[in-house]
């Protein structure tokens, strides 16, 4: 979002992500988690049991799904990890990273992460 109103409107809205799920997902609730990773911590290859949306609050992270280009995300950048998609890199950089992860969940589901071999 920008801090400068456009055409006198005191609120501006910028579309950051518009994600289409491969298959419809029944969502009964949503969790938002503030997550902090210390400098140099790498998540390793992982998958989530549901989609994950996120926004970097401070610091930076090297991010990339398996087979996709890797990029550095910094404060204000957004990311998406598809359900079951292997994520090769979510690696905190020298200053560490703090982000908010948003987890759409079925009513009784808890966010889960797995580490394939």
Residue frames as a rotation matrix with the C-alpha (Angstrom) as fourth column:
UNK 1
0.580 0.815 0.000 0.00
0.815 -0.580 0.000 0.00
0.000 0.000 -1.000 0.00
UNK 2
-0.337 -0.672 0.660 1.08
0.603 -0.692 -0.396 3.55
0.723 0.264 0.639 -0.46
UNK 3
-0.425 0.121 -0.897 1.01
0.806 -0.399 -0.436 6.39
-0.411 -0.909 0.072 2.04
UNK 4
-0.913 0.027 -0.407 -0.07
-0.169 -0.933 0.317 8.93
-0.371 0.358 0.857 -0.57
UNK 5
-0.003 0.979 0.203 -3.79
0.203 0.199 -0.959 9.28
-0.979 0.039 -0.199 -1.27
UNK 6
-0.892 -0.200 0.406 -4.76
0.418 -0.021 0.908 9.10
-0.173 0.980 0.102 -4.94
UNK 7
-0.539 0.696 0.475 -7.36
0.240 -0.413 0.878 11.51
0.807 0.587 0.056 -6.33
UNK 8
-0.339 0.365 0.867 -8.19
-0.737 -0.675 -0.004 12.72
0.584 -0.641 0.498 -2.81
UNK 9
0.664 0.548 -0.510 -9.02
-0.143 0.762 0.632 9.22
0.734 -0.347 0.584 -1.50
UNK 10
0.290 -0.580 0.761 -7.48
-0.946 -0.293 0.137 8.88
0.144 -0.760 -0.634 1.99
UNK 11
0.224 -0.196 0.955 -7.25
-0.343 0.901 0.266 5.08
-0.912 -0.387 0.134 1.58
UNK 12
0.068 -0.221 -0.973 -5.44
-0.986 0.133 -0.099 3.24
0.151 0.966 -0.209 -1.19
UNK 13
0.534 0.140 0.834 -5.57
-0.335 0.941 0.057 -0.46
-0.777 -0.309 0.549 -1.92
UNK 14
-0.077 -0.645 -0.760 -2.91
-0.996 0.089 0.025 -2.38
0.052 0.759 -0.649 -3.83
UNK 15
0.929 0.371 -0.008 -3.46
-0.371 0.928 -0.031 -5.97
-0.004 0.032 0.999 -4.90
UNK 16
0.030 -0.972 0.233 -0.36
-0.937 0.054 0.345 -7.88
-0.348 -0.229 -0.909 -3.76
UNK 17
-0.950 -0.245 0.192 -1.46
-0.184 0.940 0.287 -11.45
-0.251 0.237 -0.938 -4.52
UNK 18
0.140 0.973 -0.181 -4.41
-0.965 0.093 -0.244 -13.03
-0.220 0.209 0.953 -6.31
UNK 19
-0.822 -0.551 0.147 -4.06
-0.540 0.835 0.107 -16.78
-0.181 0.009 -0.983 -5.77
UNK 20
0.316 0.863 -0.395 -6.28
-0.896 0.408 0.176 -19.44
0.313 0.298 0.902 -7.31
UNK 21
-0.161 -0.311 0.937 -6.24
-0.658 0.741 0.133 -22.80
-0.736 -0.595 -0.323 -5.52
UNK 22
-0.868 -0.219 -0.446 -5.82
-0.484 0.575 0.660 -25.88
0.112 0.788 -0.605 -7.72
UNK 23
-0.432 0.782 -0.449 -8.85
0.538 0.623 0.568 -27.41
0.724 0.004 -0.690 -6.02
UNK 24
0.265 0.593 0.760 -11.51
-0.332 -0.684 0.650 -25.78
0.905 -0.425 0.016 -3.85
UNK 25
-0.701 -0.521 -0.487 -10.60
0.334 0.363 -0.870 -25.72
0.630 -0.773 -0.081 -0.16
UNK 26
0.511 0.854 -0.099 -13.13
0.424 -0.150 0.893 -25.72
0.748 -0.498 -0.438 2.65
UNK 27
-0.653 -0.718 0.242 -11.96
0.188 -0.463 -0.866 -23.09
0.734 -0.520 0.437 5.15
UNK 28
0.359 0.785 -0.506 -13.48
0.707 0.126 0.696 -23.10
0.610 -0.607 -0.509 8.62
UNK 29
0.883 -0.161 -0.441 -11.00
0.232 -0.667 0.708 -20.72
-0.408 -0.728 -0.551 10.24
UNK 30
0.566 -0.747 0.348 -7.77
0.230 -0.263 -0.937 -18.81
0.792 0.610 0.023 9.60
UNK 31
0.663 -0.472 -0.580 -4.71
0.626 -0.073 0.776 -18.55
-0.409 -0.878 0.247 11.83
UNK 32
0.696 -0.574 0.432 -2.25
-0.093 -0.668 -0.739 -15.67
0.712 0.474 -0.518 11.60
UNK 33
0.761 -0.511 -0.401 1.11
0.617 0.378 0.690 -16.36
-0.201 -0.772 0.603 13.22
UNK 34
0.759 -0.650 0.049 3.99
-0.625 -0.747 -0.227 -13.95
0.184 0.142 -0.973 13.82
UNK 35
0.871 -0.489 0.044 7.12
0.481 0.867 0.128 -16.02
-0.100 -0.090 0.991 13.20
UNK 36
0.680 -0.729 -0.076 10.73
-0.722 -0.684 0.104 -15.01
-0.128 -0.017 -0.992 13.87
UNK 37
0.852 -0.523 -0.027 13.79
0.496 0.821 -0.283 -16.79
0.170 0.228 0.959 12.51
UNK 38
0.564 -0.733 -0.381 17.26
0.060 -0.425 0.903 -16.01
-0.824 -0.532 -0.196 13.86
UNK 39
0.389 -0.503 -0.772 20.01
-0.882 -0.445 -0.155 -14.91
-0.265 0.741 -0.617 11.46
UNK 40
-0.532 -0.743 -0.406 21.21
-0.844 0.502 0.189 -17.71
0.063 0.443 -0.894 9.20
UNK 41
-0.423 0.435 0.795 18.42
-0.200 0.810 -0.551 -20.19
-0.884 -0.392 -0.255 10.06
UNK 42
-0.692 0.202 -0.693 17.35
-0.690 0.095 0.718 -22.19
0.211 0.975 0.074 7.01
UNK 43
0.183 0.874 0.450 14.06
-0.912 0.322 -0.254 -24.08
-0.367 -0.364 0.856 7.01
UNK 44
-0.794 -0.423 0.437 15.29
-0.196 0.858 0.474 -26.83
-0.576 0.290 -0.764 4.71
UNK 45
-0.785 0.530 -0.320 13.12
-0.244 0.210 0.947 -28.53
0.569 0.822 -0.036 2.11
UNK 46
-0.838 0.544 0.048 9.58
0.100 0.240 -0.966 -28.57
-0.537 -0.804 -0.255 3.50
UNK 47
-0.643 0.750 0.154 5.89
0.188 -0.041 0.981 -28.83
0.743 0.660 -0.115 2.65
UNK 48
-0.825 0.466 0.319 2.79
-0.519 -0.402 -0.755 -27.52
-0.224 -0.788 0.573 4.42
UNK 49
-0.764 0.597 0.244 -0.52
0.576 0.802 -0.159 -29.35
-0.290 0.019 -0.957 4.89
UNK 50
0.487 0.873 0.026 -2.40
0.781 -0.422 -0.460 -26.31
-0.391 0.244 -0.888 3.61
UNK 51
0.309 -0.366 0.878 -1.70
0.626 -0.616 -0.478 -23.09
0.716 0.697 0.039 1.76
UNK 52
0.141 -0.336 -0.931 0.37
0.851 -0.439 0.287 -20.40
-0.505 -0.833 0.224 3.48
UNK 53
0.546 -0.001 0.838 0.26
0.490 -0.811 -0.321 -16.70
0.679 0.585 -0.442 2.72
UNK 54
0.323 -0.447 -0.834 2.72
0.896 -0.141 0.422 -14.33
-0.306 -0.883 0.355 4.32
UNK 55
0.798 -0.151 0.583 4.19
0.097 -0.923 -0.373 -10.87
0.594 0.354 -0.722 4.63
UNK 56
-0.103 -0.910 -0.402 7.72
0.873 0.111 -0.475 -10.05
0.477 -0.400 0.782 5.74
UNK 57
0.882 0.430 -0.194 7.70
0.463 -0.708 0.534 -7.51
0.092 -0.561 -0.823 8.59
UNK 58
0.676 -0.736 -0.034 11.42
-0.697 -0.653 0.298 -7.00
-0.241 -0.178 -0.954 9.10
UNK 59
-0.122 -0.832 0.541 14.70
-0.313 0.550 0.774 -8.52
-0.942 -0.075 -0.327 7.99
UNK 60
0.095 0.113 -0.989 15.03
-0.995 0.029 -0.093 -10.67
0.018 0.993 0.116 4.90
UNK 61
0.139 0.045 0.989 14.65
-0.246 0.969 -0.010 -14.25
-0.959 -0.242 0.146 3.75
UNK 62
-0.751 -0.345 -0.563 15.84
-0.648 0.220 0.730 -16.21
-0.128 0.913 -0.388 0.73
UNK 63
-0.038 0.884 0.466 12.65
-0.407 0.412 -0.815 -17.76
-0.912 -0.221 0.344 -0.68
UNK 64
-0.389 0.000 -0.921 11.97
-0.918 0.088 0.388 -20.28
0.081 0.996 -0.034 -3.43
UNK 65
0.639 0.609 0.469 9.80
-0.559 0.787 -0.260 -23.27
-0.528 -0.096 0.844 -4.21
UNK 66
-0.137 -0.689 0.712 11.61
0.119 0.702 0.702 -26.34
-0.983 0.181 -0.014 -5.52
UNK 67
-0.218 -0.061 0.974 12.45
0.921 0.317 0.226 -25.85
-0.322 0.947 -0.013 -9.19
UNK 68
0.776 0.517 0.360 11.56
0.595 -0.789 -0.151 -22.15
0.206 0.332 -0.921 -9.13
UNK 69
-0.043 -0.798 0.601 13.86
0.266 -0.589 -0.763 -19.12
0.963 0.127 0.237 -9.10
UNK 70
0.066 -0.059 -0.996 15.06
0.998 0.010 0.066 -18.06
0.006 -0.998 0.059 -5.64
UNK 71
0.053 -0.037 0.998 14.58
0.263 -0.963 -0.050 -14.45
0.963 0.266 -0.041 -4.55
UNK 72
-0.810 -0.329 -0.485 15.25
0.561 -0.195 -0.805 -12.33
0.170 -0.924 0.343 -1.48
UNK 73
0.269 0.929 0.253 12.15
0.576 -0.366 0.731 -11.03
0.772 -0.051 -0.634 0.30
UNK 74
-0.859 -0.508 -0.066 12.41
0.381 -0.547 -0.745 -7.97
0.343 -0.665 0.663 2.53
UNK 75
-0.643 0.619 -0.451 10.00
0.342 -0.295 -0.892 -5.95
-0.685 -0.728 -0.022 4.70
UNK 76
-0.177 0.721 -0.670 6.71
-0.650 -0.597 -0.471 -5.44
-0.739 0.352 0.574 2.89
UNK 77
-0.625 -0.077 -0.777 7.17
-0.713 0.461 0.528 -8.32
0.318 0.884 -0.343 0.44
UNK 78
0.294 0.797 0.527 4.52
-0.850 0.470 -0.237 -11.05
-0.437 -0.378 0.816 0.29
UNK 79
-0.780 -0.523 -0.344 4.81
-0.621 0.718 0.315 -14.75
0.082 0.459 -0.885 -0.42
UNK 80
0.446 0.891 0.089 2.64
-0.890 0.451 -0.059 -17.81
-0.093 -0.053 0.994 -1.05
UNK 81
-0.814 -0.575 0.085 3.36
-0.568 0.818 0.095 -21.48
-0.124 0.029 -0.992 -0.43
UNK 82
-0.006 0.851 -0.525 0.86
-0.818 0.297 0.492 -23.83
0.575 0.432 0.694 -2.08
UNK 83
0.485 0.293 0.824 -0.49
-0.754 0.617 0.225 -26.78
-0.442 -0.730 0.520 -0.10
UNK 84
0.757 -0.189 0.626 1.86
0.200 0.978 0.053 -29.75
-0.622 0.085 0.778 -0.53
UNK 85
0.872 -0.472 0.128 4.31
0.003 -0.258 -0.966 -27.82
0.489 0.843 -0.224 -2.74
UNK 86
0.413 -0.794 -0.446 7.95
0.910 0.337 0.242 -28.46
-0.042 -0.506 0.862 -1.86
UNK 87
0.962 -0.188 0.195 9.62
-0.186 -0.982 -0.029 -25.25
0.197 -0.008 -0.980 -0.67
UNK 88
0.476 -0.857 -0.200 13.39
0.647 0.495 -0.580 -25.50
0.596 0.147 0.789 -1.18
UNK 89
-0.650 -0.759 0.030 14.38
0.586 -0.526 -0.616 -22.22
0.484 -0.383 0.787 0.49
UNK 90
0.704 0.572 0.422 13.00
0.157 -0.703 0.693 -20.17
0.693 -0.422 -0.585 3.33
UNK 91
0.135 -0.867 -0.480 16.34
0.938 0.268 -0.220 -19.06
0.319 -0.420 0.849 4.72
UNK 92
0.914 0.153 -0.377 16.77
0.317 -0.848 0.424 -16.13
-0.254 -0.507 -0.823 7.10
UNK 93
0.466 -0.763 0.448 19.53
0.360 -0.300 -0.884 -13.80
0.808 0.573 0.135 5.99
UNK 94
-0.457 -0.878 -0.141 22.16
0.465 -0.101 -0.879 -12.03
0.758 -0.467 0.455 8.10
UNK 95
-0.774 0.195 0.602 19.67
-0.514 -0.749 -0.418 -9.89
0.369 -0.633 0.680 10.04
UNK 96
-0.819 0.549 0.169 17.12
0.322 0.683 -0.655 -12.68
-0.475 -0.482 -0.736 10.56
UNK 97
-0.762 0.633 0.137 13.50
-0.114 -0.339 0.934 -12.35
0.637 0.696 0.330 9.56
UNK 98
-0.721 0.693 -0.006 10.13
0.101 0.096 -0.990 -11.70
-0.686 -0.714 -0.140 11.16
UNK 99
-0.860 0.470 -0.200 6.99
-0.300 -0.148 0.942 -12.40
0.413 0.870 0.268 9.16
UNK 100
-0.253 0.861 0.442 3.28
-0.695 0.156 -0.701 -13.04
-0.673 -0.485 0.559 9.52
UNK 101
-0.985 0.031 -0.168 2.08
-0.088 0.750 0.656 -16.38
0.146 0.661 -0.736 8.15
UNK 102
-0.227 0.972 0.064 -1.60
-0.916 -0.191 -0.352 -16.76
-0.330 -0.138 0.934 7.33
UNK 103
-0.988 -0.152 0.035 -2.94
-0.144 0.974 0.174 -20.33
-0.061 0.167 -0.984 7.41
UNK 104
-0.095 0.984 -0.153 -6.44
-0.965 -0.053 0.257 -21.05
0.245 0.172 0.954 5.99
UNK 105
-0.942 -0.299 0.154 -7.60
-0.336 0.860 -0.385 -24.20
-0.018 -0.414 -0.910 7.83
UNK 106
-0.186 0.870 -0.456 -10.47
0.123 0.481 0.868 -26.66
0.975 0.105 -0.196 7.94
UNK 107
0.565 0.570 0.596 -12.38
-0.416 -0.427 0.803 -26.31
0.713 -0.702 -0.004 11.22
UNK 108
0.960 -0.164 0.229 -10.39
-0.133 0.450 0.883 -28.89
-0.248 -0.878 0.410 13.20
UNK 109
0.627 -0.762 0.163 -7.13
0.618 0.359 -0.699 -28.70
0.474 0.540 0.696 11.23
UNK 110
0.687 -0.557 -0.467 -3.87
0.085 -0.577 0.812 -27.36
-0.722 -0.598 -0.349 12.67
UNK 111
0.698 -0.517 -0.496 -1.08
-0.701 -0.348 -0.623 -25.97
0.150 0.782 -0.605 10.51
UNK 112
0.722 -0.477 0.501 1.48
0.141 0.810 0.569 -28.66
-0.677 -0.340 0.652 9.76
UNK 113
0.468 -0.678 -0.567 4.89
-0.884 -0.360 -0.300 -28.82
-0.001 0.642 -0.767 8.20
UNK 114
0.867 -0.223 0.445 6.76
0.161 0.972 0.172 -31.84
-0.471 -0.078 0.879 6.89
UNK 115
0.219 -0.892 -0.396 10.36
-0.825 -0.386 0.414 -32.32
-0.522 0.236 -0.820 5.86
UNK 116
0.982 0.175 -0.073 10.68
-0.185 0.795 -0.577 -34.75
-0.043 0.580 0.813 2.93
UNK 117
0.367 -0.889 0.276 13.91
0.135 0.344 0.929 -36.69
-0.921 -0.303 0.246 2.64
